[in-house]
Amino acid sequence: MTSVAGLAPWLGGALLVSGVAVGASRRRELLVRWCAWAVGVPVVTAAFWWGRPGIALLAGVVAVVAVLEFGVLARLSRVDRAVLAAAVTGLIVAAAWAPEQVWRAGAVGALALAAVPLVAGDAEDGLRRLGTGLLGLVWLGVLAVLAPLGTLGLALFAAVSIADVVAFFTGRQLGGPRLSPLSPAKRWSGTVCGAAAGLAVLALFSAWSWPAAAAVAVGGPAGDLVESLVKRGAGVKDSGRWLAGAGGLLDRIDSLVGALAVAVVLG
């Protein structure tokens, strides 16, 4: 497995090459998105370079923002969102410094989410609030594995990011059957090409393994569809509007969350 120091030049090179391509295209939409990546990639790389504290801090910040976006999409109250953010943060802290306590931290978080509608006596909407909160805990709590994964987490981030970009462009060029009614713009052709590109990145970074390959090829697209399901239910196109050219943070990490979930299941 290549170290973070070994991955950094590749990530910088990819950012530079993509910047040249985007500049040549003269498309403002792509330029705005590239600028967001030009800020995000160095921040993510620096966090992994710092080690476990940096990764945990990054995961915690990302998780809190993602929980807030998810809470708005799922129409959760501010109290529900605050408890969910605390529960996911607790999982991240436990996974980073007390991995033997992860299941206990998850159980405490689940009980706290259940307590909110129970204490409020919300007979009308309590079941939906509880179910939605538990979904958020399971879905976004997967970010807790970033710290234990270490450099492999950075490799997965790079692989699914490149897979997403390749899938976007090749799907539009090649066309063909839609991947799912949940995301009509995505095509099987783009998904297959994106998966191939992601697997090539894993091989380039000496991060190849069958669990990692399944995480990128299967987990990435599945994570994207999970977020599409949530957005469809909310009747919105993006999880937010604050991230330049890319909607919200959930729109950027959905594939990574799916990949991490598969990586956890496959060990």
Secondary structure, DSSP 8 states (H G I E B T S, - for coil): ---HHHHHHHHHHHHHHHHHHHHHHT-HHHHHHHHHHHHHHHHHHHHHHH-HHHHHHHHHHHHHHHHHHHHHHTT--HHHHHHHHHHHHHHHHHHHH-GGGHHHHHHHHHHHHHHHHHHHT-TTTHHHHHHHHHHHHHHHGGGGGHHHHTHHHHHHHHHHHHHHHHHHHHHHHH--SEEETTEEEEEHHHHHHHHHHHHHHHHHTT---HHHHHIIIIIHHHHHHHHHHHHHHHT-SSS-S-BTTTB-HHHHHHHHHHHHHHHHHH-
